[in-house]
Amino acid sequence: MIEVENVTVRSGPFELTNISATIPEGKYAVLMGGTGQGKTTILEAICGLRSIVSGRIRLEGADITRWKPADRSIGYVPQDLALFPTMTVREHLEFALRLRRASRSLLSERVAELAHVLNIGPLLDRRMRGLSGGESQRVALGRALSFRPRVLLLDEPLKALDESTRDRLCELLRTIQKNEGLTTLHVTHSRNEARLLADKLLVLAAGRVHEHPTTDLSARGDVPEAAIVGVSQK
């Protein structure tokens, strides 16, 4: 379970005040909202990349508000993927495990497992240059999943992909989330993406997170503003 309780975050002149949201254990939540509302800021606060002024963040009941990012057991895929051009796909999948001093046998076993699940086995010895958008997304996802996190945070992970690739990766994400039992928070502007994935729909508008029924996603198309799913931007 992810619990964000009355959290205030400041970044220069930008501020989110008293933000609250709950994602039940093992559920796939999608967070939508207009550009510049602060969706990425919320993800960064949860995973510890942005300090909060006040409030609390809990994972599975534990107060992690002041924990270091590495201690939170959160897998995170940022908007830009943050892949390293000098590293191979295999090295990306090993990265978090090496930081945790995993054994060689565990490294080999987990890389083989992820390569199979993500269908990137033929890419293991390639570097990032020349990979397609969908392949790069799979590598970033594999790196985030490598150490078996309790929670997965995804910041527009399928942005700029063509529709068929996006749909295939949505199916893959849902399968992995269910099989791993991950509590997931996924930021997107795409209504279709949200409809394929969401157990729970959250909308950030006017500095508040509002919960909506997933039936609000019945129409096709992208959601550039939270008002499209029924939240006033006043």
C-alpha positions, 0 to 999 in steps of 0.5 A: 500500500502507498499512503501519501498523507497531507504532503507538502512539497516545494520546488522554487516557486512551485508548491503542492500543499496537503496532497493525500492519496492511497493506493491499496496493496497490489493495485494498479493506480493511474494518475492523470492531470494537466501539464505542470500540475505536479504529477512527477513531483508526487512520484519523486516525493514518494521515491525520495528524490524530492524532500517534503516540507510536511506530511507523511509517506507510508509504504505497507504501513511503514513511515518512510518519509525520511528514508533514503531512496535506496532503502525504500524498495521502490522501482522507478521509471522516469520520463526520460528513462535515464538509461546510460549510453555506455552500458549494455542492456545486461549491465542495466538489468544488473545495475541495482542488484550489483549495488545491493551486492547480489551474488553472481548466480543471482545476477545471472538468474535474474537477468535471464528471467527478466530477459525472458519476461520482457522479450529482450534476450537478443539485446543483452549485449547491445548498448542503448544506441540503436534500440527502438523506443519500445526496446528502451522502455523494456530495458528501463522497466527491467532495471526498475524490476530487477531487485523485486521492489514492493512498489513500482512508480512509472512516469509516462513510461509509454510516451511517444510510442506508436499505438500498437507498441503502447498497447503491447507494452500495456499488456506486458505491464499489466501481466508483470504487475499481477504476477509480481503483486506490485503496488503500482502508480503510473502517470499518463496523459493517455485515456486509452493507456489508463483504461487498459491498466487502471484498477484505480483512477486518480486525477491531480487538478487545482492542487488536489488528488481526486479519485474517479471511477474507471468508467470515466475512461470510456471514451478514446483519446488522450487527456490533456487536462484533468477537466476531461474526466470531470474535474473542474480546473477552477 
